[in-house]
């Protein structure tokens, strides 16, 4: 299927070049991600999105392993191979997942024995939010057993943010980056 909105292409005008480099980690010289090049078609929107996205990735309270588990589970539940593969490639070490757990982020359930109680609580909360846009009292209590108030708020924003990213990627049919890890079901 053809991508619905093409990303901007080099040579980039100076403003677009600066904006694209701000999306990428410092010192990275590879071509910016297609998602960022597409968002740059609407520079004002892209700059607002970058602020929240960067804040969640770099300045959040959630430990890296929690953050990445939430991101890849949201991506998996949204069938968003692009975001799942990019995060599994770029942040796999931060996620601290075993090979079995990597696969289970796509194919498993929160009750699988491979998960710690903390991971199960995060996964159950993601799954309930995905399925119902709500959290039941039991899921909320399990989440709060592991997260403080600010972390719980951040969890909700993080899960919602990456669902938004999945909507953009899937809605525009943006294909997985060639270097990104494929879904375990691909």
SULSULRA-V235143 format. One record per pair of residues at least 24 apart in sequence whose ideal C-beta (glycine too) atoms are under 7 Angstrom apart, sorted by the first residue. I is the first residue (numbers start at 1). J is the second residue. D is the distance in whole Angstrom. If there is no record, write none. Layout:
I	J	D
I	J	D
//
This chain:
1	173	5
2	173	7
3	172	6
3	173	5
3	174	6
3	175	7
4	172	5
4	173	6
5	38	5
5	41	6
5	172	5
7	34	5
7	37	3
7	38	5
8	37	5
8	40	5
8	41	7
16	40	5
19	43	6
19	46	6
19	47	7
22	50	6
23	50	6
33	86	7
33	177	6
34	174	5
34	177	7
35	169	6
35	174	6
38	172	6
38	174	6
52	161	6
53	161	7
56	157	7
56	158	5
56	161	6
60	154	6
61	150	6
61	151	5
61	154	5
62	151	6
62	154	6
62	155	7
62	158	7
64	94	4
65	94	7
65	95	6
65	96	5
66	122	6
67	158	6
68	94	5
68	95	4
69	95	6
69	119	6
69	122	6
70	122	6
70	126	6
70	155	6
70	158	5
70	159	6
71	162	5
72	105	5
73	105	5
73	123	6
73	126	5
74	126	6
74	159	5
74	162	4
74	163	6
74	166	7
75	162	6
75	166	6
76	105	5
76	106	4
77	126	7
77	127	7
77	130	4
78	163	6
78	166	4
78	170	7
80	166	4
80	169	5
80	170	6
81	176	5
81	182	7
81	183	5
81	186	7
82	169	5
82	174	6
82	175	7
82	176	5
82	177	7
83	162	7
83	165	6
83	166	6
83	169	6
84	183	6
85	176	5
85	177	7
85	180	3
85	181	5
85	182	6
85	183	7
86	177	6
86	180	5
88	181	4
89	179	6
89	180	5
89	181	5
103	184	4
106	183	6
106	184	5
106	185	6
107	184	6
107	185	7
118	146	4
121	145	7
121	146	5
125	155	7
126	159	6
129	159	6
//
